[in-house]
Amino acid sequence: MGLLKSLFTNCANPQGRMGRAMLKFMNLCHAPLTNWGLSHIEFEDGWTMLDIGCGGGATLRRLLKSSKDSFVYGIDISEESVEKARKVNAELLDERVFVEQGTAEKLPYENGQFDLVTAVETVYFWPNLLNCFGEVLRVLKPGGRFAIMVEVVDASSTWTNLVDGMKAYSPEQLQQMLEDAGFVETEIHRKKPSYATILGTKR
Ligand SMILES: C[S@@+](CC[C@H](N)C(=O)[O-])C[C@H]1O[C@@H](n2cnc3c(N)ncnc32)[C@H](O)[C@@H]1O
């Protein structure tokens, strides 16, 4: 149990050898949720997009393929995640893919820079979610969308017991927080077993 707990606690901020193993694992096992979540977005060519808590960078690759001539940015608090995401996107790194270390609470981007912001399996770890959502709103263009994808939606789940510092929210709680932060046209999409995508738009 100790080993399992320390392995899974690397979901919150991947570090060292176990962190690298976890990033590989997450790039694979988050694919079904991410592909389904992104199916709710009507992509257009030439978008500029940001993935917060980008982990091992698989979502950055997906975003890049979804919009021709696009630019994608990734940010993550973990140095290990940044390194892995850079490797996974090495072909277009610093040309169309940009990855840096940083936090959702203080995004190092200009106002109104992005057409789409995504957050896959990461909001559980963000401190002061409402502030973070305010930051996302700030960096979106008017009409830009924010897509949150989660599969842990139950506060008393095995996952929140296993991963230190993890907090689960119901899709309805996340939707309410998006609205409180100023997002409009919010939507919840759900799929079995517990996938949820919560969308909001900047007015
Ligand atoms: C469970 S992993 C998910 C990674 C990736 N999105 C995926 O789907 O595979 C959570 C990621 O969020 C990052 N993270 C945690 N707190 C963060 C914060 N406050 N700001 C930015 N990234 C954060 C972690 O370092 C980790 O890489």
The ligand as an ORCA input file, in Angstrom:
! r2SCAN-3c Opt
* xyz 0 1
  C      -2.929     13.402    -13.032
  S      -1.720     14.362    -13.881
  C      -2.512     14.596    -15.495
  C      -1.518     14.951    -16.544
  C      -2.091     15.111    -17.957
  N      -3.023     16.217    -18.023
  C      -2.735     13.845    -18.414
  O      -3.947     13.840    -18.679
  O      -2.030     12.818    -18.508
  C      -1.877     15.964    -13.144
  C      -0.856     16.976    -13.637
  O      -1.210     18.264    -13.128
  C      -0.034     18.919    -12.710
  N      -0.393     19.960    -11.729
  C      -0.762     19.776    -10.434
  N      -1.035     20.947     -9.853
  C      -0.834     21.917    -10.784
  C      -0.954     23.331    -10.784
  N      -1.318     24.000     -9.691
  N      -0.664     24.006    -11.920
  C      -0.254     23.328    -13.042
  N      -0.121     21.989    -13.094
  C      -0.414     21.279    -11.998
  C       0.838     17.791    -12.145
  O       2.191     18.146    -12.049
  C       0.557     16.669    -13.139
  O       1.471     16.671    -14.223
*
